[in-house]
Amino acid sequence: MTSKTRTLVLAALAGLALTLSACAGTAAPETSASAPEGTSPVLSDVACEAGEGVTVVIDSGDLDETVDRTTCVVTDEPIGAADALAIAAVVVEGTTEYPDQIVCRVDGVPSAETELTAADGTVVTESCESMPPAFAYWSLWVKPAAGEWGYAEEGLSTLQLEPGDSLELLFVLNDEPAAPAA
């Protein structure tokens, strides 16, 4: 891919990311759709082959609304988690109080009308004002190239991923699922 073509692709992705974030309706984590220098992001609808790029997984768990998908963001250099999500066209919405530290919605899920029922029967809807309820939230997971899934130790805005790593946003409802599928 030529430098001019790469620049046009990245500009188009940046425009798409800005357009999608404007549609979210509330504050969303700032993401840049630019890839690391020297890479050209290419997408596929399957997990990446070993070392091919960063696999992005969205798993809505037990929610009735599903946004499940797996995408390979092809890169041969480290990439920020927020950048990988933006390139994969995943729209992440933060909360009013914690705009880029807490994930409230992924591709609009759960919607503001979705009733989330706790094990004790308490029913809430997600307003995206502050922290989500402790029984219903998006969790962020990372799997190193040769490792196991673990909770991310950083948020989307600072987390860096290496080619071969996987990133998953998993919706947990009443402690299920407890972790990403193998």
Rosetta constraint file for C-alpha pairs under 8 A:
AtomPair CA 1 CA 5 HARMONIC 6.25 0.50
AtomPair CA 1 CA 6 HARMONIC 6.37 0.50
AtomPair CA 1 CA 40 HARMONIC 7.73 0.50
AtomPair CA 2 CA 6 HARMONIC 6.11 0.50
AtomPair CA 3 CA 7 HARMONIC 6.11 0.50
AtomPair CA 4 CA 8 HARMONIC 6.29 0.50
AtomPair CA 5 CA 9 HARMONIC 6.18 0.50
AtomPair CA 6 CA 10 HARMONIC 6.13 0.50
AtomPair CA 6 CA 40 HARMONIC 6.25 0.50
AtomPair CA 7 CA 11 HARMONIC 6.05 0.50
AtomPair CA 8 CA 12 HARMONIC 6.13 0.50
AtomPair CA 9 CA 13 HARMONIC 6.20 0.50
AtomPair CA 10 CA 14 HARMONIC 6.07 0.50
AtomPair CA 10 CA 33 HARMONIC 6.81 0.50
AtomPair CA 10 CA 34 HARMONIC 5.70 0.50
AtomPair CA 10 CA 35 HARMONIC 7.36 0.50
AtomPair CA 11 CA 15 HARMONIC 6.19 0.50
AtomPair CA 11 CA 34 HARMONIC 7.88 0.50
AtomPair CA 12 CA 16 HARMONIC 6.18 0.50
AtomPair CA 13 CA 17 HARMONIC 6.11 0.50
AtomPair CA 13 CA 33 HARMONIC 5.65 0.50
AtomPair CA 13 CA 34 HARMONIC 7.47 0.50
AtomPair CA 13 CA 86 HARMONIC 7.98 0.50
AtomPair CA 13 CA 87 HARMONIC 6.67 0.50
AtomPair CA 14 CA 18 HARMONIC 6.22 0.50
AtomPair CA 14 CA 32 HARMONIC 6.58 0.50
AtomPair CA 14 CA 33 HARMONIC 4.74 0.50
AtomPair CA 14 CA 34 HARMONIC 6.65 0.50
AtomPair CA 15 CA 19 HARMONIC 6.11 0.50
AtomPair CA 16 CA 20 HARMONIC 6.06 0.50
AtomPair CA 17 CA 21 HARMONIC 6.05 0.50
AtomPair CA 17 CA 31 HARMONIC 7.63 0.50
AtomPair CA 17 CA 32 HARMONIC 7.47 0.50
AtomPair CA 17 CA 33 HARMONIC 6.38 0.50
AtomPair CA 17 CA 86 HARMONIC 6.08 0.50
AtomPair CA 17 CA 87 HARMONIC 7.91 0.50
AtomPair CA 17 CA 89 HARMONIC 7.11 0.50
AtomPair CA 18 CA 22 HARMONIC 6.18 0.50
AtomPair CA 19 CA 23 HARMONIC 6.56 0.50
AtomPair CA 20 CA 24 HARMONIC 6.70 0.50
AtomPair CA 20 CA 91 HARMONIC 6.67 0.50
AtomPair CA 21 CA 25 HARMONIC 7.95 0.50
AtomPair CA 21 CA 28 HARMONIC 6.72 0.50
AtomPair CA 21 CA 91 HARMONIC 6.71 0.50
AtomPair CA 21 CA 92 HARMONIC 7.99 0.50
AtomPair CA 24 CA 28 HARMONIC 7.30 0.50
AtomPair CA 24 CA 91 HARMONIC 7.71 0.50
AtomPair CA 24 CA 93 HARMONIC 6.70 0.50
AtomPair CA 24 CA 108 HARMONIC 7.44 0.50
AtomPair CA 26 CA 93 HARMONIC 7.14 0.50
AtomPair CA 26 CA 94 HARMONIC 7.77 0.50
AtomPair CA 26 CA 95 HARMONIC 7.62 0.50
AtomPair CA 26 CA 96 HARMONIC 7.16 0.50
AtomPair CA 27 CA 93 HARMONIC 6.46 0.50
AtomPair CA 27 CA 94 HARMONIC 5.92 0.50
AtomPair CA 27 CA 95 HARMONIC 6.40 0.50
AtomPair CA 27 CA 96 HARMONIC 5.98 0.50
AtomPair CA 27 CA 99 HARMONIC 5.61 0.50
AtomPair CA 28 CA 92 HARMONIC 6.26 0.50
AtomPair CA 28 CA 93 HARMONIC 4.14 0.50
AtomPair CA 28 CA 94 HARMONIC 4.52 0.50
AtomPair CA 28 CA 95 HARMONIC 7.16 0.50
AtomPair CA 28 CA 99 HARMONIC 5.55 0.50
AtomPair CA 28 CA 100 HARMONIC 6.45 0.50
AtomPair CA 29 CA 92 HARMONIC 6.81 0.50
AtomPair CA 29 CA 93 HARMONIC 6.33 0.50
AtomPair CA 29 CA 94 HARMONIC 5.65 0.50
AtomPair CA 29 CA 99 HARMONIC 5.46 0.50
AtomPair CA 29 CA 100 HARMONIC 3.96 0.50
AtomPair CA 29 CA 101 HARMONIC 7.46 0.50
AtomPair CA 29 CA 157 HARMONIC 7.32 0.50
AtomPair CA 30 CA 82 HARMONIC 7.74 0.50
AtomPair CA 30 CA 100 HARMONIC 6.74 0.50
AtomPair CA 30 CA 157 HARMONIC 7.51 0.50
AtomPair CA 31 CA 82 HARMONIC 5.25 0.50
AtomPair CA 31 CA 83 HARMONIC 5.82 0.50
AtomPair CA 31 CA 86 HARMONIC 6.35 0.50
AtomPair CA 31 CA 157 HARMONIC 7.48 0.50
AtomPair CA 32 CA 82 HARMONIC 7.08 0.50
AtomPair CA 32 CA 83 HARMONIC 5.37 0.50
AtomPair CA 32 CA 86 HARMONIC 6.74 0.50
AtomPair CA 33 CA 83 HARMONIC 5.32 0.50
AtomPair CA 33 CA 84 HARMONIC 7.71 0.50
AtomPair CA 33 CA 86 HARMONIC 5.29 0.50
AtomPair CA 33 CA 87 HARMONIC 5.48 0.50
AtomPair CA 34 CA 83 HARMONIC 6.65 0.50
AtomPair CA 34 CA 87 HARMONIC 7.76 0.50
AtomPair CA 35 CA 39 HARMONIC 6.25 0.50
AtomPair CA 35 CA 40 HARMONIC 6.71 0.50
AtomPair CA 35 CA 41 HARMONIC 6.45 0.50
AtomPair CA 35 CA 79 HARMONIC 6.84 0.50
AtomPair CA 35 CA 83 HARMONIC 6.93 0.50
AtomPair CA 36 CA 77 HARMONIC 6.66 0.50
AtomPair CA 36 CA 78 HARMONIC 7.02 0.50
AtomPair CA 36 CA 79 HARMONIC 6.14 0.50
AtomPair CA 38 CA 77 HARMONIC 7.98 0.50
AtomPair CA 39 CA 75 HARMONIC 5.80 0.50
AtomPair CA 39 CA 76 HARMONIC 6.58 0.50
AtomPair CA 39 CA 77 HARMONIC 6.96 0.50
AtomPair CA 40 CA 74 HARMONIC 7.56 0.50
AtomPair CA 40 CA 75 HARMONIC 6.74 0.50
AtomPair CA 41 CA 73 HARMONIC 6.01 0.50
AtomPair CA 41 CA 74 HARMONIC 5.39 0.50
AtomPair CA 41 CA 75 HARMONIC 6.00 0.50
AtomPair CA 41 CA 87 HARMONIC 7.19 0.50
AtomPair CA 42 CA 72 HARMONIC 7.75 0.50
AtomPair CA 42 CA 73 HARMONIC 5.79 0.50
AtomPair CA 42 CA 74 HARMONIC 5.06 0.50
AtomPair CA 42 CA 75 HARMONIC 7.63 0.50
AtomPair CA 43 CA 71 HARMONIC 6.58 0.50
AtomPair CA 43 CA 72 HARMONIC 5.44 0.50
AtomPair CA 43 CA 73 HARMONIC 5.03 0.50
AtomPair CA 43 CA 74 HARMONIC 6.27 0.50
AtomPair CA 43 CA 88 HARMONIC 6.92 0.50
AtomPair CA 44 CA 71 HARMONIC 5.63 0.50
AtomPair CA 44 CA 72 HARMONIC 5.16 0.50
AtomPair CA 44 CA 73 HARMONIC 7.12 0.50
AtomPair CA 45 CA 69 HARMONIC 7.64 0.50
AtomPair CA 45 CA 70 HARMONIC 5.93 0.50
AtomPair CA 45 CA 71 HARMONIC 4.66 0.50
AtomPair CA 45 CA 72 HARMONIC 6.44 0.50
AtomPair CA 46 CA 70 HARMONIC 5.57 0.50
AtomPair CA 46 CA 71 HARMONIC 5.28 0.50
AtomPair CA 46 CA 72 HARMONIC 5.95 0.50
AtomPair CA 47 CA 55 HARMONIC 5.30 0.50
AtomPair CA 47 CA 56 HARMONIC 7.61 0.50
AtomPair CA 47 CA 70 HARMONIC 6.05 0.50
AtomPair CA 47 CA 71 HARMONIC 5.86 0.50
AtomPair CA 47 CA 72 HARMONIC 5.23 0.50
AtomPair CA 48 CA 52 HARMONIC 5.68 0.50
AtomPair CA 48 CA 53 HARMONIC 5.92 0.50
AtomPair CA 48 CA 54 HARMONIC 6.51 0.50
AtomPair CA 48 CA 55 HARMONIC 5.48 0.50
AtomPair CA 48 CA 71 HARMONIC 7.65 0.50
AtomPair CA 48 CA 72 HARMONIC 4.89 0.50
AtomPair CA 48 CA 73 HARMONIC 7.51 0.50
AtomPair CA 48 CA 74 HARMONIC 7.40 0.50
AtomPair CA 48 CA 164 HARMONIC 7.34 0.50
AtomPair CA 49 CA 53 HARMONIC 7.58 0.50
AtomPair CA 49 CA 164 HARMONIC 7.62 0.50
AtomPair CA 50 CA 145 HARMONIC 7.41 0.50
AtomPair CA 50 CA 164 HARMONIC 5.55 0.50
AtomPair CA 51 CA 76 HARMONIC 7.64 0.50
AtomPair CA 51 CA 145 HARMONIC 7.31 0.50
AtomPair CA 51 CA 163 HARMONIC 5.05 0.50
AtomPair CA 51 CA 164 HARMONIC 4.05 0.50
AtomPair CA 51 CA 165 HARMONIC 7.84 0.50
AtomPair CA 52 CA 74 HARMONIC 5.82 0.50
AtomPair CA 52 CA 75 HARMONIC 6.56 0.50
AtomPair CA 52 CA 76 HARMONIC 6.78 0.50
AtomPair CA 52 CA 163 HARMONIC 6.15 0.50
AtomPair CA 52 CA 164 HARMONIC 6.22 0.50
AtomPair CA 53 CA 72 HARMONIC 6.45 0.50
AtomPair CA 53 CA 73 HARMONIC 5.52 0.50
AtomPair CA 53 CA 74 HARMONIC 4.11 0.50
AtomPair CA 53 CA 75 HARMONIC 4.55 0.50
AtomPair CA 53 CA 76 HARMONIC 6.19 0.50
AtomPair CA 53 CA 162 HARMONIC 7.60 0.50
AtomPair CA 53 CA 163 HARMONIC 4.33 0.50
AtomPair CA 53 CA 164 HARMONIC 5.49 0.50
AtomPair CA 53 CA 165 HARMONIC 7.38 0.50
AtomPair CA 54 CA 72 HARMONIC 5.82 0.50
AtomPair CA 54 CA 73 HARMONIC 5.22 0.50
AtomPair CA 54 CA 74 HARMONIC 6.40 0.50
AtomPair CA 54 CA 75 HARMONIC 7.04 0.50
AtomPair CA 54 CA 84 HARMONIC 7.45 0.50
AtomPair CA 54 CA 161 HARMONIC 7.14 0.50
AtomPair CA 54 CA 162 HARMONIC 7.00 0.50
AtomPair CA 54 CA 163 HARMONIC 5.35 0.50
AtomPair CA 54 CA 164 HARMONIC 5.64 0.50
AtomPair CA 54 CA 165 HARMONIC 5.29 0.50
AtomPair CA 54 CA 166 HARMONIC 5.49 0.50
AtomPair CA 54 CA 167 HARMONIC 7.34 0.50
AtomPair CA 55 CA 70 HARMONIC 6.95 0.50
AtomPair CA 55 CA 71 HARMONIC 5.74 0.50
AtomPair CA 55 CA 72 HARMONIC 4.54 0.50
AtomPair CA 55 CA 73 HARMONIC 6.22 0.50
AtomPair CA 55 CA 164 HARMONIC 7.49 0.50
AtomPair CA 55 CA 165 HARMONIC 6.59 0.50
AtomPair CA 55 CA 166 HARMONIC 4.52 0.50
AtomPair CA 55 CA 167 HARMONIC 6.18 0.50
AtomPair CA 56 CA 70 HARMONIC 5.68 0.50
AtomPair CA 56 CA 71 HARMONIC 5.13 0.50
AtomPair CA 56 CA 72 HARMONIC 6.20 0.50
AtomPair CA 56 CA 73 HARMONIC 7.29 0.50
AtomPair CA 56 CA 84 HARMONIC 7.40 0.50
AtomPair CA 56 CA 85 HARMONIC 7.09 0.50
AtomPair CA 56 CA 88 HARMONIC 7.50 0.50
AtomPair CA 56 CA 166 HARMONIC 5.96 0.50
AtomPair CA 56 CA 167 HARMONIC 4.99 0.50
AtomPair CA 56 CA 168 HARMONIC 5.91 0.50
AtomPair CA 57 CA 68 HARMONIC 7.47 0.50
AtomPair CA 57 CA 69 HARMONIC 5.88 0.50
AtomPair CA 57 CA 70 HARMONIC 4.49 0.50
AtomPair CA 57 CA 71 HARMONIC 6.50 0.50
AtomPair CA 57 CA 166 HARMONIC 7.51 0.50
AtomPair CA 57 CA 167 HARMONIC 6.12 0.50
AtomPair CA 57 CA 168 HARMONIC 4.52 0.50
AtomPair CA 57 CA 169 HARMONIC 6.41 0.50
AtomPair CA 58 CA 67 HARMONIC 6.73 0.50
AtomPair CA 58 CA 68 HARMONIC 5.01 0.50
AtomPair CA 58 CA 69 HARMONIC 5.31 0.50
AtomPair CA 58 CA 70 HARMONIC 6.45 0.50
AtomPair CA 58 CA 168 HARMONIC 5.73 0.50
AtomPair CA 58 CA 169 HARMONIC 5.06 0.50
AtomPair CA 58 CA 170 HARMONIC 6.23 0.50
AtomPair CA 59 CA 66 HARMONIC 7.72 0.50
AtomPair CA 59 CA 67 HARMONIC 6.87 0.50
AtomPair CA 59 CA 68 HARMONIC 4.72 0.50
AtomPair CA 59 CA 69 HARMONIC 6.91 0.50
AtomPair CA 59 CA 168 HARMONIC 7.35 0.50
AtomPair CA 59 CA 169 HARMONIC 6.26 0.50
AtomPair CA 59 CA 170 HARMONIC 4.82 0.50
AtomPair CA 59 CA 171 HARMONIC 6.38 0.50
AtomPair CA 60 CA 65 HARMONIC 7.37 0.50
AtomPair CA 60 CA 66 HARMONIC 5.50 0.50
AtomPair CA 60 CA 67 HARMONIC 6.10 0.50
AtomPair CA 60 CA 68 HARMONIC 5.93 0.50
AtomPair CA 60 CA 109 HARMONIC 7.96 0.50
AtomPair CA 60 CA 170 HARMONIC 5.89 0.50
AtomPair CA 60 CA 171 HARMONIC 4.84 0.50
AtomPair CA 60 CA 172 HARMONIC 7.85 0.50
AtomPair CA 61 CA 66 HARMONIC 8.00 0.50
AtomPair CA 61 CA 170 HARMONIC 6.46 0.50
AtomPair CA 61 CA 171 HARMONIC 5.20 0.50
AtomPair CA 61 CA 172 HARMONIC 6.30 0.50
AtomPair CA 61 CA 173 HARMONIC 7.40 0.50
AtomPair CA 61 CA 176 HARMONIC 7.26 0.50
AtomPair CA 61 CA 177 HARMONIC 6.31 0.50
AtomPair CA 62 CA 171 HARMONIC 7.65 0.50
AtomPair CA 62 CA 172 HARMONIC 7.63 0.50
AtomPair CA 62 CA 173 HARMONIC 6.67 0.50
AtomPair CA 62 CA 176 HARMONIC 7.38 0.50
AtomPair CA 62 CA 177 HARMONIC 7.71 0.50
AtomPair CA 63 CA 110 HARMONIC 7.72 0.50
AtomPair CA 63 CA 171 HARMONIC 7.73 0.50
AtomPair CA 63 CA 173 HARMONIC 7.68 0.50
AtomPair CA 65 CA 109 HARMONIC 6.67 0.50
AtomPair CA 65 CA 110 HARMONIC 6.90 0.50
AtomPair CA 66 CA 109 HARMONIC 7.52 0.50
AtomPair CA 67 CA 106 HARMONIC 7.75 0.50
AtomPair CA 67 CA 107 HARMONIC 6.91 0.50
AtomPair CA 67 CA 109 HARMONIC 7.33 0.50
AtomPair CA 71 CA 88 HARMONIC 6.60 0.50
AtomPair CA 72 CA 88 HARMONIC 7.85 0.50
AtomPair CA 73 CA 84 HARMONIC 6.55 0.50
AtomPair CA 73 CA 87 HARMONIC 7.19 0.50
AtomPair CA 73 CA 88 HARMONIC 6.67 0.50
AtomPair CA 75 CA 79 HARMONIC 7.80 0.50
AtomPair CA 75 CA 163 HARMONIC 6.36 0.50
AtomPair CA 76 CA 163 HARMONIC 5.82 0.50
AtomPair CA 77 CA 162 HARMONIC 6.57 0.50
AtomPair CA 77 CA 163 HARMONIC 6.29 0.50
AtomPair CA 78 CA 160 HARMONIC 6.51 0.50
AtomPair CA 78 CA 161 HARMONIC 5.43 0.50
AtomPair CA 78 CA 162 HARMONIC 4.48 0.50
AtomPair CA 78 CA 163 HARMONIC 6.32 0.50
AtomPair CA 79 CA 83 HARMONIC 6.65 0.50
AtomPair CA 79 CA 84 HARMONIC 6.59 0.50
AtomPair CA 79 CA 160 HARMONIC 5.66 0.50
AtomPair CA 79 CA 161 HARMONIC 5.32 0.50
AtomPair CA 79 CA 162 HARMONIC 6.58 0.50
AtomPair CA 80 CA 84 HARMONIC 6.22 0.50
AtomPair CA 80 CA 156 HARMONIC 7.59 0.50
AtomPair CA 80 CA 157 HARMONIC 7.35 0.50
AtomPair CA 80 CA 158 HARMONIC 6.86 0.50
AtomPair CA 80 CA 159 HARMONIC 5.80 0.50
AtomPair CA 80 CA 160 HARMONIC 4.41 0.50
AtomPair CA 80 CA 161 HARMONIC 5.99 0.50
AtomPair CA 81 CA 85 HARMONIC 6.27 0.50
AtomPair CA 81 CA 156 HARMONIC 5.29 0.50
AtomPair CA 81 CA 157 HARMONIC 6.92 0.50
AtomPair CA 81 CA 158 HARMONIC 7.43 0.50
AtomPair CA 81 CA 159 HARMONIC 5.47 0.50
AtomPair CA 81 CA 160 HARMONIC 5.82 0.50
AtomPair CA 81 CA 161 HARMONIC 6.38 0.50
AtomPair CA 81 CA 167 HARMONIC 7.50 0.50
AtomPair CA 82 CA 86 HARMONIC 6.17 0.50
AtomPair CA 82 CA 156 HARMONIC 5.14 0.50
AtomPair CA 82 CA 157 HARMONIC 5.74 0.50
AtomPair CA 82 CA 159 HARMONIC 7.81 0.50
AtomPair CA 83 CA 87 HARMONIC 6.07 0.50
AtomPair CA 84 CA 88 HARMONIC 6.14 0.50
AtomPair CA 85 CA 89 HARMONIC 6.22 0.50
AtomPair CA 85 CA 90 HARMONIC 5.16 0.50
AtomPair CA 85 CA 91 HARMONIC 7.50 0.50
AtomPair CA 86 CA 90 HARMONIC 5.71 0.50
AtomPair CA 86 CA 91 HARMONIC 7.02 0.50
AtomPair CA 90 CA 106 HARMONIC 6.95 0.50
AtomPair CA 90 CA 107 HARMONIC 6.22 0.50
AtomPair CA 91 CA 106 HARMONIC 5.72 0.50
AtomPair CA 91 CA 107 HARMONIC 4.85 0.50
AtomPair CA 91 CA 108 HARMONIC 7.59 0.50
AtomPair CA 92 CA 103 HARMONIC 6.59 0.50
AtomPair CA 92 CA 104 HARMONIC 7.55 0.50
AtomPair CA 92 CA 105 HARMONIC 5.90 0.50
AtomPair CA 92 CA 106 HARMONIC 4.71 0.50
AtomPair CA 92 CA 107 HARMONIC 6.32 0.50
AtomPair CA 92 CA 108 HARMONIC 7.97 0.50
AtomPair CA 93 CA 99 HARMONIC 7.56 0.50
AtomPair CA 93 CA 103 HARMONIC 5.96 0.50
AtomPair CA 93 CA 104 HARMONIC 5.59 0.50
AtomPair CA 93 CA 105 HARMONIC 5.04 0.50
AtomPair CA 93 CA 106 HARMONIC 6.36 0.50
AtomPair CA 93 CA 107 HARMONIC 7.96 0.50
AtomPair CA 93 CA 108 HARMONIC 7.75 0.50
AtomPair CA 94 CA 98 HARMONIC 6.42 0.50
AtomPair CA 94 CA 99 HARMONIC 4.36 0.50
AtomPair CA 94 CA 100 HARMONIC 5.59 0.50
AtomPair CA 94 CA 101 HARMONIC 7.00 0.50
AtomPair CA 94 CA 102 HARMONIC 5.39 0.50
AtomPair CA 94 CA 103 HARMONIC 4.72 0.50
AtomPair CA 94 CA 104 HARMONIC 5.07 0.50
AtomPair CA 94 CA 105 HARMONIC 6.96 0.50
AtomPair CA 94 CA 128 HARMONIC 6.99 0.50
AtomPair CA 95 CA 99 HARMONIC 4.76 0.50
AtomPair CA 95 CA 100 HARMONIC 7.62 0.50
AtomPair CA 95 CA 102 HARMONIC 6.29 0.50
AtomPair CA 95 CA 103 HARMONIC 6.97 0.50
AtomPair CA 95 CA 104 HARMONIC 5.92 0.50
AtomPair CA 95 CA 128 HARMONIC 4.54 0.50
AtomPair CA 95 CA 129 HARMONIC 5.22 0.50
AtomPair CA 95 CA 130 HARMONIC 5.52 0.50
AtomPair CA 95 CA 131 HARMONIC 7.38 0.50
AtomPair CA 96 CA 128 HARMONIC 6.33 0.50
AtomPair CA 96 CA 129 HARMONIC 4.81 0.50
AtomPair CA 96 CA 130 HARMONIC 6.17 0.50
AtomPair CA 97 CA 129 HARMONIC 6.08 0.50
AtomPair CA 97 CA 130 HARMONIC 5.10 0.50
AtomPair CA 98 CA 102 HARMONIC 5.72 0.50
AtomPair CA 98 CA 130 HARMONIC 6.56 0.50
AtomPair CA 98 CA 131 HARMONIC 7.86 0.50
AtomPair CA 100 CA 155 HARMONIC 7.86 0.50
AtomPair CA 100 CA 156 HARMONIC 7.36 0.50
AtomPair CA 100 CA 157 HARMONIC 6.61 0.50
AtomPair CA 101 CA 155 HARMONIC 5.92 0.50
AtomPair CA 101 CA 156 HARMONIC 7.22 0.50
AtomPair CA 101 CA 157 HARMONIC 7.51 0.50
AtomPair CA 102 CA 131 HARMONIC 7.24 0.50
AtomPair CA 102 CA 155 HARMONIC 7.91 0.50
AtomPair CA 103 CA 137 HARMONIC 7.89 0.50
AtomPair CA 103 CA 138 HARMONIC 6.09 0.50
AtomPair CA 103 CA 139 HARMONIC 7.95 0.50
AtomPair CA 104 CA 110 HARMONIC 7.98 0.50
AtomPair CA 104 CA 126 HARMONIC 7.69 0.50
AtomPair CA 104 CA 128 HARMONIC 5.67 0.50
AtomPair CA 104 CA 132 HARMONIC 6.92 0.50
AtomPair CA 104 CA 137 HARMONIC 7.22 0.50
AtomPair CA 104 CA 138 HARMONIC 6.82 0.50
AtomPair CA 105 CA 109 HARMONIC 4.96 0.50
AtomPair CA 105 CA 110 HARMONIC 5.86 0.50
AtomPair CA 105 CA 111 HARMONIC 7.44 0.50
AtomPair CA 105 CA 128 HARMONIC 7.95 0.50
AtomPair CA 105 CA 138 HARMONIC 7.63 0.50
AtomPair CA 106 CA 110 HARMONIC 7.47 0.50
AtomPair CA 110 CA 114 HARMONIC 5.96 0.50
AtomPair CA 110 CA 126 HARMONIC 7.20 0.50
AtomPair CA 111 CA 126 HARMONIC 7.24 0.50
AtomPair CA 112 CA 125 HARMONIC 5.93 0.50
AtomPair CA 112 CA 126 HARMONIC 5.43 0.50
AtomPair CA 112 CA 127 HARMONIC 5.97 0.50
AtomPair CA 113 CA 125 HARMONIC 6.19 0.50
AtomPair CA 113 CA 126 HARMONIC 7.75 0.50
AtomPair CA 114 CA 125 HARMONIC 5.84 0.50
AtomPair CA 114 CA 126 HARMONIC 7.50 0.50
AtomPair CA 115 CA 123 HARMONIC 6.14 0.50
AtomPair CA 115 CA 124 HARMONIC 5.69 0.50
AtomPair CA 115 CA 125 HARMONIC 5.11 0.50
AtomPair CA 116 CA 123 HARMONIC 5.50 0.50
AtomPair CA 116 CA 124 HARMONIC 5.28 0.50
AtomPair CA 116 CA 125 HARMONIC 5.96 0.50
AtomPair CA 116 CA 126 HARMONIC 7.94 0.50
AtomPair CA 116 CA 136 HARMONIC 6.98 0.50
AtomPair CA 116 CA 173 HARMONIC 7.99 0.50
AtomPair CA 117 CA 121 HARMONIC 5.83 0.50
AtomPair CA 117 CA 122 HARMONIC 5.61 0.50
AtomPair CA 117 CA 123 HARMONIC 4.43 0.50
AtomPair CA 117 CA 124 HARMONIC 6.58 0.50
AtomPair CA 118 CA 122 HARMONIC 5.14 0.50
AtomPair CA 118 CA 123 HARMONIC 6.33 0.50
AtomPair CA 118 CA 135 HARMONIC 6.22 0.50
AtomPair CA 118 CA 136 HARMONIC 7.84 0.50
AtomPair CA 118 CA 173 HARMONIC 7.74 0.50
AtomPair CA 118 CA 174 HARMONIC 6.22 0.50
AtomPair CA 119 CA 174 HARMONIC 6.25 0.50
AtomPair CA 126 CA 132 HARMONIC 6.85 0.50
AtomPair CA 128 CA 132 HARMONIC 7.16 0.50
AtomPair CA 132 CA 136 HARMONIC 6.72 0.50
AtomPair CA 132 CA 137 HARMONIC 5.85 0.50
AtomPair CA 133 CA 137 HARMONIC 6.70 0.50
AtomPair CA 135 CA 172 HARMONIC 7.16 0.50
AtomPair CA 135 CA 173 HARMONIC 5.52 0.50
AtomPair CA 135 CA 174 HARMONIC 4.80 0.50
AtomPair CA 135 CA 175 HARMONIC 6.61 0.50
AtomPair CA 136 CA 171 HARMONIC 7.15 0.50
AtomPair CA 136 CA 172 HARMONIC 5.54 0.50
AtomPair CA 136 CA 173 HARMONIC 4.52 0.50
AtomPair CA 136 CA 174 HARMONIC 6.49 0.50
AtomPair CA 137 CA 171 HARMONIC 5.63 0.50
AtomPair CA 137 CA 172 HARMONIC 5.49 0.50
AtomPair CA 137 CA 173 HARMONIC 6.89 0.50
AtomPair CA 138 CA 169 HARMONIC 6.18 0.50
AtomPair CA 138 CA 170 HARMONIC 5.47 0.50
AtomPair CA 138 CA 171 HARMONIC 4.32 0.50
AtomPair CA 138 CA 172 HARMONIC 6.17 0.50
AtomPair CA 139 CA 151 HARMONIC 7.63 0.50
AtomPair CA 139 CA 169 HARMONIC 5.67 0.50
AtomPair CA 139 CA 170 HARMONIC 5.17 0.50
AtomPair CA 139 CA 171 HARMONIC 6.09 0.50
AtomPair CA 139 CA 172 HARMONIC 6.82 0.50
AtomPair CA 140 CA 151 HARMONIC 6.04 0.50
AtomPair CA 140 CA 152 HARMONIC 5.65 0.50
AtomPair CA 140 CA 155 HARMONIC 7.89 0.50
AtomPair CA 140 CA 167 HARMONIC 7.45 0.50
AtomPair CA 140 CA 168 HARMONIC 5.90 0.50
AtomPair CA 140 CA 169 HARMONIC 4.89 0.50
AtomPair CA 140 CA 170 HARMONIC 6.52 0.50
AtomPair CA 141 CA 149 HARMONIC 6.41 0.50
AtomPair CA 141 CA 150 HARMONIC 5.53 0.50
AtomPair CA 141 CA 151 HARMONIC 4.50 0.50
AtomPair CA 141 CA 152 HARMONIC 4.95 0.50
AtomPair CA 141 CA 167 HARMONIC 5.81 0.50
AtomPair CA 141 CA 168 HARMONIC 5.02 0.50
AtomPair CA 141 CA 169 HARMONIC 6.42 0.50
AtomPair CA 141 CA 170 HARMONIC 7.57 0.50
AtomPair CA 141 CA 180 HARMONIC 7.70 0.50
AtomPair CA 142 CA 149 HARMONIC 5.64 0.50
AtomPair CA 142 CA 150 HARMONIC 5.59 0.50
AtomPair CA 142 CA 151 HARMONIC 6.25 0.50
AtomPair CA 142 CA 152 HARMONIC 5.48 0.50
AtomPair CA 142 CA 165 HARMONIC 7.16 0.50
AtomPair CA 142 CA 166 HARMONIC 5.69 0.50
AtomPair CA 142 CA 167 HARMONIC 4.74 0.50
AtomPair CA 142 CA 168 HARMONIC 6.39 0.50
AtomPair CA 143 CA 147 HARMONIC 5.93 0.50
AtomPair CA 143 CA 148 HARMONIC 5.40 0.50
AtomPair CA 143 CA 149 HARMONIC 4.40 0.50
AtomPair CA 143 CA 150 HARMONIC 6.37 0.50
AtomPair CA 143 CA 165 HARMONIC 5.60 0.50
AtomPair CA 143 CA 166 HARMONIC 4.96 0.50
AtomPair CA 143 CA 167 HARMONIC 6.51 0.50
AtomPair CA 144 CA 148 HARMONIC 6.76 0.50
AtomPair CA 144 CA 149 HARMONIC 7.52 0.50
AtomPair CA 144 CA 162 HARMONIC 7.86 0.50
AtomPair CA 144 CA 164 HARMONIC 6.88 0.50
AtomPair CA 144 CA 165 HARMONIC 4.52 0.50
AtomPair CA 144 CA 166 HARMONIC 6.50 0.50
AtomPair CA 145 CA 162 HARMONIC 7.93 0.50
AtomPair CA 145 CA 163 HARMONIC 7.50 0.50
AtomPair CA 145 CA 164 HARMONIC 4.44 0.50
AtomPair CA 145 CA 165 HARMONIC 4.59 0.50
AtomPair CA 145 CA 166 HARMONIC 7.29 0.50
AtomPair CA 149 CA 179 HARMONIC 7.66 0.50
AtomPair CA 149 CA 180 HARMONIC 6.98 0.50
AtomPair CA 149 CA 182 HARMONIC 7.96 0.50
AtomPair CA 152 CA 159 HARMONIC 7.92 0.50
AtomPair CA 153 CA 159 HARMONIC 7.99 0.50
AtomPair CA 154 CA 158 HARMONIC 6.25 0.50
AtomPair CA 154 CA 159 HARMONIC 5.34 0.50
AtomPair CA 155 CA 159 HARMONIC 5.75 0.50
AtomPair CA 161 CA 165 HARMONIC 6.09 0.50
AtomPair CA 161 CA 166 HARMONIC 7.85 0.50
AtomPair CA 168 CA 180 HARMONIC 7.51 0.50
AtomPair CA 170 CA 179 HARMONIC 7.87 0.50
AtomPair CA 170 CA 180 HARMONIC 6.94 0.50
AtomPair CA 171 CA 177 HARMONIC 7.81 0.50
AtomPair CA 172 CA 176 HARMONIC 5.31 0.50
AtomPair CA 172 CA 177 HARMONIC 5.82 0.50
AtomPair CA 172 CA 178 HARMONIC 7.11 0.50
AtomPair CA 173 CA 177 HARMONIC 7.29 0.50
